[in-house]
Amino acid sequence: MNASIMGFTRCACFLLLGLIAGCTSGKSAGRVEDAVPKLRVVETERGPKLDGSLGDPVWSFANTTGAFVETRKGGVAPFQASAKVLWDQHYLYVGVDAHDALLRASQVERDDHLWEQDCVELMIDPDGDGKNYFEIQVSPRGVVFDTRYEARRVPQPFGHTDWDSKARVGVSPRGNLDDHEADAGYSVEMAIPWQAFSLDGKPFTPPAIGDEWRANLYVIDLIEDRQRAAAWSPLGVGDFHVPRRFGILAFEGTKPTREGAQTLESQEGPY
């Protein structure tokens, strides 16, 4: 084989190896980017009692997100948290349970900056286009912050804070707020009326069976002079406002009671 042919063959081999390496590294780097979790959201015949305890038997029919993960890369979160979601013709129901060794929630006014201390946070994008998404936060004290964004973090600094979700909430702290004694955590329930997602004031219908919405859930924990967080869907960056990384809520019909060991009225709660 003459030198020119050998040189051409060597270059072709290097090019092929480079393409293979590029494809492999692309897949590896895109793991967080490619996959988002999906939660099957079961329709319920009645809503849970909003006392924050998550002990209502209705919640036993809901699917769980499983353990929340580290917000950027999706590894093990710094503390335990998980959520369940249900729906009916009137409300979207969200229940979140979080372990928290020291509860911090001194804000008492609606739309206070709850993210500066401990809180549960829901972001939801009904049509999944990354525009006109909504944010609702609830503190262990039961204070609510809610806002709407036209696009990612638009408008600055905190979106349309005049938006009122009219969410009904219940909280159950496992410990005393804002003291120095050890706590165990808290749970939050939200009942968000479908009308909250109307952009023009016109009647807003609930999703149909088979519809999919985009959403993410977070828990923020203040420890000493810094914060840490856990998320349902990892974001890949240090920002919660990444609509393309929101998970998927897949709406399903009513789960038959015969699938459970007991009836709705007698079944034990999941927590």
C-alpha positions as CSV (number, residue, x, y, z in Angstrom):
1,M,0.0,0.0,0.0
2,N,1.6,3.3,-1.0
3,A,1.9,6.3,1.4
4,S,-0.9,8.3,0.0
5,I,-3.4,5.4,0.4
6,M,-2.1,4.7,3.9
7,G,-2.5,8.3,4.9
8,F,-6.1,8.5,3.5
9,T,-7.0,5.3,5.4
10,R,-5.5,6.6,8.7
11,C,-7.5,9.9,8.4
12,A,-10.7,8.0,7.6
13,C,-10.2,5.9,10.7
14,F,-9.6,8.9,12.9
15,L,-12.7,10.6,11.5
16,L,-14.8,7.5,12.2
17,L,-13.5,7.2,15.7
18,G,-14.1,10.9,16.3
19,L,-17.7,10.6,15.2
20,I,-18.3,7.6,17.4
21,A,-16.7,9.4,20.4
22,G,-18.8,12.5,19.7
23,C,-22.1,10.5,19.6
24,T,-21.1,8.7,22.8
25,S,-20.1,11.9,24.7
26,G,-23.3,13.6,23.5
27,K,-25.5,10.9,25.0
28,S,-23.6,10.9,28.2
29,A,-23.7,14.7,28.6
30,G,-27.4,14.8,27.7
31,R,-28.7,12.3,30.4
32,V,-30.2,15.1,32.6
33,E,-31.4,17.0,29.5
34,D,-33.1,14.1,27.8
35,A,-35.2,12.3,30.4
36,V,-37.9,13.8,32.6
37,P,-40.1,11.9,35.0
38,K,-43.8,11.2,34.3
39,L,-46.5,10.8,37.0
40,R,-49.8,9.2,36.2
41,V,-52.4,11.4,37.9
42,V,-55.5,9.5,38.9
43,E,-58.9,11.1,38.9
44,T,-60.7,11.0,42.3
45,E,-64.4,10.9,43.1
46,R,-63.9,13.2,46.0
47,G,-61.1,15.5,47.2
48,P,-59.0,14.9,50.3
49,K,-59.6,16.7,53.5
50,L,-57.1,19.6,53.5
51,D,-55.7,19.4,57.0
52,G,-52.1,18.9,55.8
53,S,-51.7,15.5,57.4
54,L,-51.9,13.5,54.1
55,G,-53.7,10.8,56.1
56,D,-57.0,11.1,54.1
57,P,-57.7,7.6,52.5
58,V,-58.1,9.4,49.1
59,W,-54.4,9.9,48.9
60,S,-53.8,6.1,49.0
61,F,-55.1,5.9,45.4
62,A,-52.6,8.5,44.2
63,N,-49.3,7.6,42.5
64,T,-46.2,8.9,44.1
65,T,-43.3,10.8,42.5
66,G,-40.9,8.7,44.6
67,A,-38.0,10.4,46.4
68,F,-37.1,13.9,45.1
69,V,-33.6,14.3,43.8
70,E,-30.7,16.7,43.8
71,T,-31.9,19.7,41.8
72,R,-29.1,19.9,39.2
73,K,-27.8,16.5,38.3
74,G,-30.5,14.3,39.7
75,G,-28.5,12.4,42.3
76,V,-29.5,11.7,45.9
77,A,-31.2,14.7,47.4
78,P,-29.8,16.2,50.7
79,F,-33.0,15.4,52.5
80,Q,-36.1,13.3,51.9
81,A,-39.2,14.6,50.1
82,S,-41.9,13.2,47.8
83,A,-45.3,14.1,46.4
84,K,-48.6,12.7,45.2
85,V,-51.1,14.3,42.8
86,L,-54.8,13.8,42.2
87,W,-57.5,15.6,40.2
88,D,-61.2,15.9,39.9
89,Q,-63.5,18.1,37.9
90,H,-62.9,21.1,40.3
91,Y,-59.4,21.0,41.5
92,L,-55.8,19.7,41.0
93,Y,-54.7,18.2,44.3
94,V,-51.0,18.2,45.3
95,G,-49.7,16.6,48.5
96,V,-46.0,17.0,49.5
97,D,-44.2,15.5,52.4
98,A,-40.7,16.8,53.4
99,H,-38.3,15.9,56.1
100,D,-36.8,19.0,57.8
101,A,-34.8,19.0,61.0
102,L,-35.4,22.7,61.8
103,L,-38.5,24.4,60.5
104,R,-38.0,28.1,59.5
105,A,-41.1,30.0,58.3
106,S,-41.3,33.4,59.9
107,Q,-43.1,35.1,57.0
108,V,-46.8,35.8,57.7
109,E,-48.1,37.9,54.7
110,R,-49.4,36.5,51.5
111,D,-46.8,36.8,48.7
112,D,-43.9,37.2,51.1
113,H,-40.7,35.7,49.7
114,L,-41.2,32.2,51.0
115,W,-38.3,30.8,49.0
116,E,-35.9,32.6,51.4
117,Q,-36.8,30.0,54.1
118,D,-38.6,26.7,54.1
119,C,-41.3,26.0,51.6
120,V,-42.9,23.7,49.1
121,E,-43.0,25.0,45.5
122,L,-45.0,23.9,42.5
123,M,-44.4,25.2,38.9
124,I,-46.9,24.2,36.3
125,D,-47.2,24.8,32.5
126,P,-50.5,23.5,31.3
127,D,-49.8,23.4,27.5
128,G,-46.1,22.7,27.9
129,D,-44.8,25.4,25.6
130,G,-42.6,27.1,28.2
131,K,-44.9,30.2,28.3
132,N,-47.5,31.3,30.7
133,Y,-46.5,29.0,33.5
134,F,-47.5,29.4,37.1
135,E,-45.7,29.2,40.4
136,I,-47.3,28.4,43.8
137,Q,-45.3,28.2,47.1
138,V,-46.6,27.2,50.5
139,S,-44.7,27.5,53.7
140,P,-44.9,25.3,56.8
141,R,-46.9,28.1,58.3
142,G,-49.5,27.9,55.6
143,V,-48.6,31.2,53.9
144,V,-49.0,31.3,50.1
145,F,-46.9,33.0,47.4
146,D,-48.2,32.7,43.9
147,T,-47.3,34.3,40.5
148,R,-47.5,33.8,36.8
149,Y,-44.7,34.1,34.2
150,E,-45.2,34.9,30.5
151,A,-41.9,33.2,29.7
152,R,-38.9,32.0,31.6
153,R,-38.5,34.5,34.4
154,V,-40.5,37.1,32.5
155,P,-41.5,39.6,33.7
156,Q,-38.7,40.4,36.2
157,P,-38.2,40.1,39.1
158,F,-41.0,37.8,40.3
159,G,-43.6,37.6,37.5
160,H,-47.2,38.7,37.8
161,T,-47.6,38.6,41.5
162,D,-51.1,40.0,41.2
163,W,-52.2,36.6,39.9
164,D,-54.2,34.8,42.5
165,S,-54.4,31.0,42.3
166,K,-57.2,30.9,44.9
167,A,-55.5,27.7,46.1
168,R,-56.8,26.1,49.2
169,V,-54.0,24.8,51.4
170,G,-53.5,22.7,54.5
171,V,-50.2,22.3,56.3
172,S,-49.1,20.0,59.1
173,P,-45.7,20.8,60.7
174,R,-44.0,18.0,62.7
175,G,-42.4,20.3,65.2
176,N,-42.5,24.0,66.4
177,L,-41.8,26.7,63.9
178,D,-38.9,29.1,64.4
179,D,-37.5,27.8,67.6
180,H,-34.2,26.0,68.3
181,E,-35.6,22.6,69.0
182,A,-35.2,19.7,66.6
183,D,-38.1,19.1,64.2
184,A,-39.1,16.2,61.9
185,G,-40.6,18.0,58.9
186,Y,-43.9,19.0,57.5
187,S,-46.5,18.1,54.9
188,V,-48.5,20.4,52.6
189,E,-51.7,19.9,50.6
190,M,-52.9,22.2,47.8
191,A,-56.2,22.3,46.0
192,I,-55.9,24.5,43.0
193,P,-59.1,25.3,41.0
194,W,-58.8,24.8,37.3
195,Q,-60.1,28.4,36.7
196,A,-56.7,29.6,38.1
197,F,-55.1,28.6,34.8
198,S,-57.3,30.9,32.7
199,L,-55.4,33.7,31.1
200,D,-58.3,35.8,30.0
201,G,-60.9,35.3,32.7
202,K,-62.9,32.9,30.5
203,P,-64.1,29.6,32.0
204,F,-61.3,27.1,32.1
205,T,-62.1,23.4,31.7
206,P,-60.3,20.6,33.5
207,P,-57.9,18.4,31.5
208,A,-59.3,15.5,29.6
209,I,-58.3,11.9,30.3
210,G,-55.1,11.4,28.3
211,D,-53.9,15.0,28.5
212,E,-50.4,15.7,29.7
213,W,-49.3,18.9,31.5
214,R,-45.7,19.9,32.4
215,A,-44.9,20.6,36.1
216,N,-42.1,20.5,38.6
217,L,-42.1,20.3,42.4
218,Y,-39.4,21.5,44.8
219,V,-38.8,21.7,48.5
220,I,-36.5,24.4,49.8
221,D,-34.8,24.0,53.2
222,L,-33.1,26.8,55.1
223,I,-30.3,25.5,57.3
224,E,-28.3,28.0,59.4
225,D,-27.1,30.7,56.9
226,R,-27.6,28.7,53.6
227,Q,-30.3,26.8,51.7
228,R,-30.5,23.5,50.1
229,A,-33.3,22.0,47.9
230,A,-34.7,18.9,46.3
231,A,-36.8,18.5,43.1
232,W,-39.0,16.0,41.4
233,S,-37.3,16.6,38.0
234,P,-33.6,17.6,37.9
235,L,-32.9,20.8,36.0
236,G,-29.3,20.5,34.9
237,V,-28.6,24.1,36.0
238,G,-28.8,26.2,39.2
239,D,-32.2,27.6,38.4
240,F,-35.7,26.3,39.1
241,H,-37.2,28.2,36.1
242,V,-36.4,25.7,33.3
243,P,-39.8,24.7,31.8
244,R,-38.2,22.3,29.3
245,R,-37.0,20.3,32.3
246,F,-40.4,20.1,34.0
247,G,-41.8,16.6,34.5
248,I,-45.0,15.3,32.9
249,L,-48.4,15.0,34.6
250,A,-50.4,12.4,32.7
251,F,-54.1,12.6,33.6
252,E,-56.0,9.3,34.0
253,G,-59.5,8.2,34.9
254,T,-60.8,7.1,38.2
255,K,-58.9,4.1,39.7
256,P,-61.4,1.3,40.4
257,T,-61.7,0.6,44.1
258,R,-61.4,-3.1,43.5
259,E,-57.8,-2.6,42.8
260,G,-57.2,-1.7,46.4
261,A,-57.4,-4.1,49.3
262,Q,-60.1,-1.9,51.0
263,T,-62.8,0.6,50.1
264,L,-62.1,4.3,49.8
265,E,-63.8,4.9,53.2
266,S,-61.8,2.3,55.1
267,Q,-58.3,2.3,53.6
268,E,-55.4,3.5,55.6
269,G,-53.5,6.6,54.6
270,P,-50.2,6.3,52.8
271,Y,-48.1,8.2,55.4
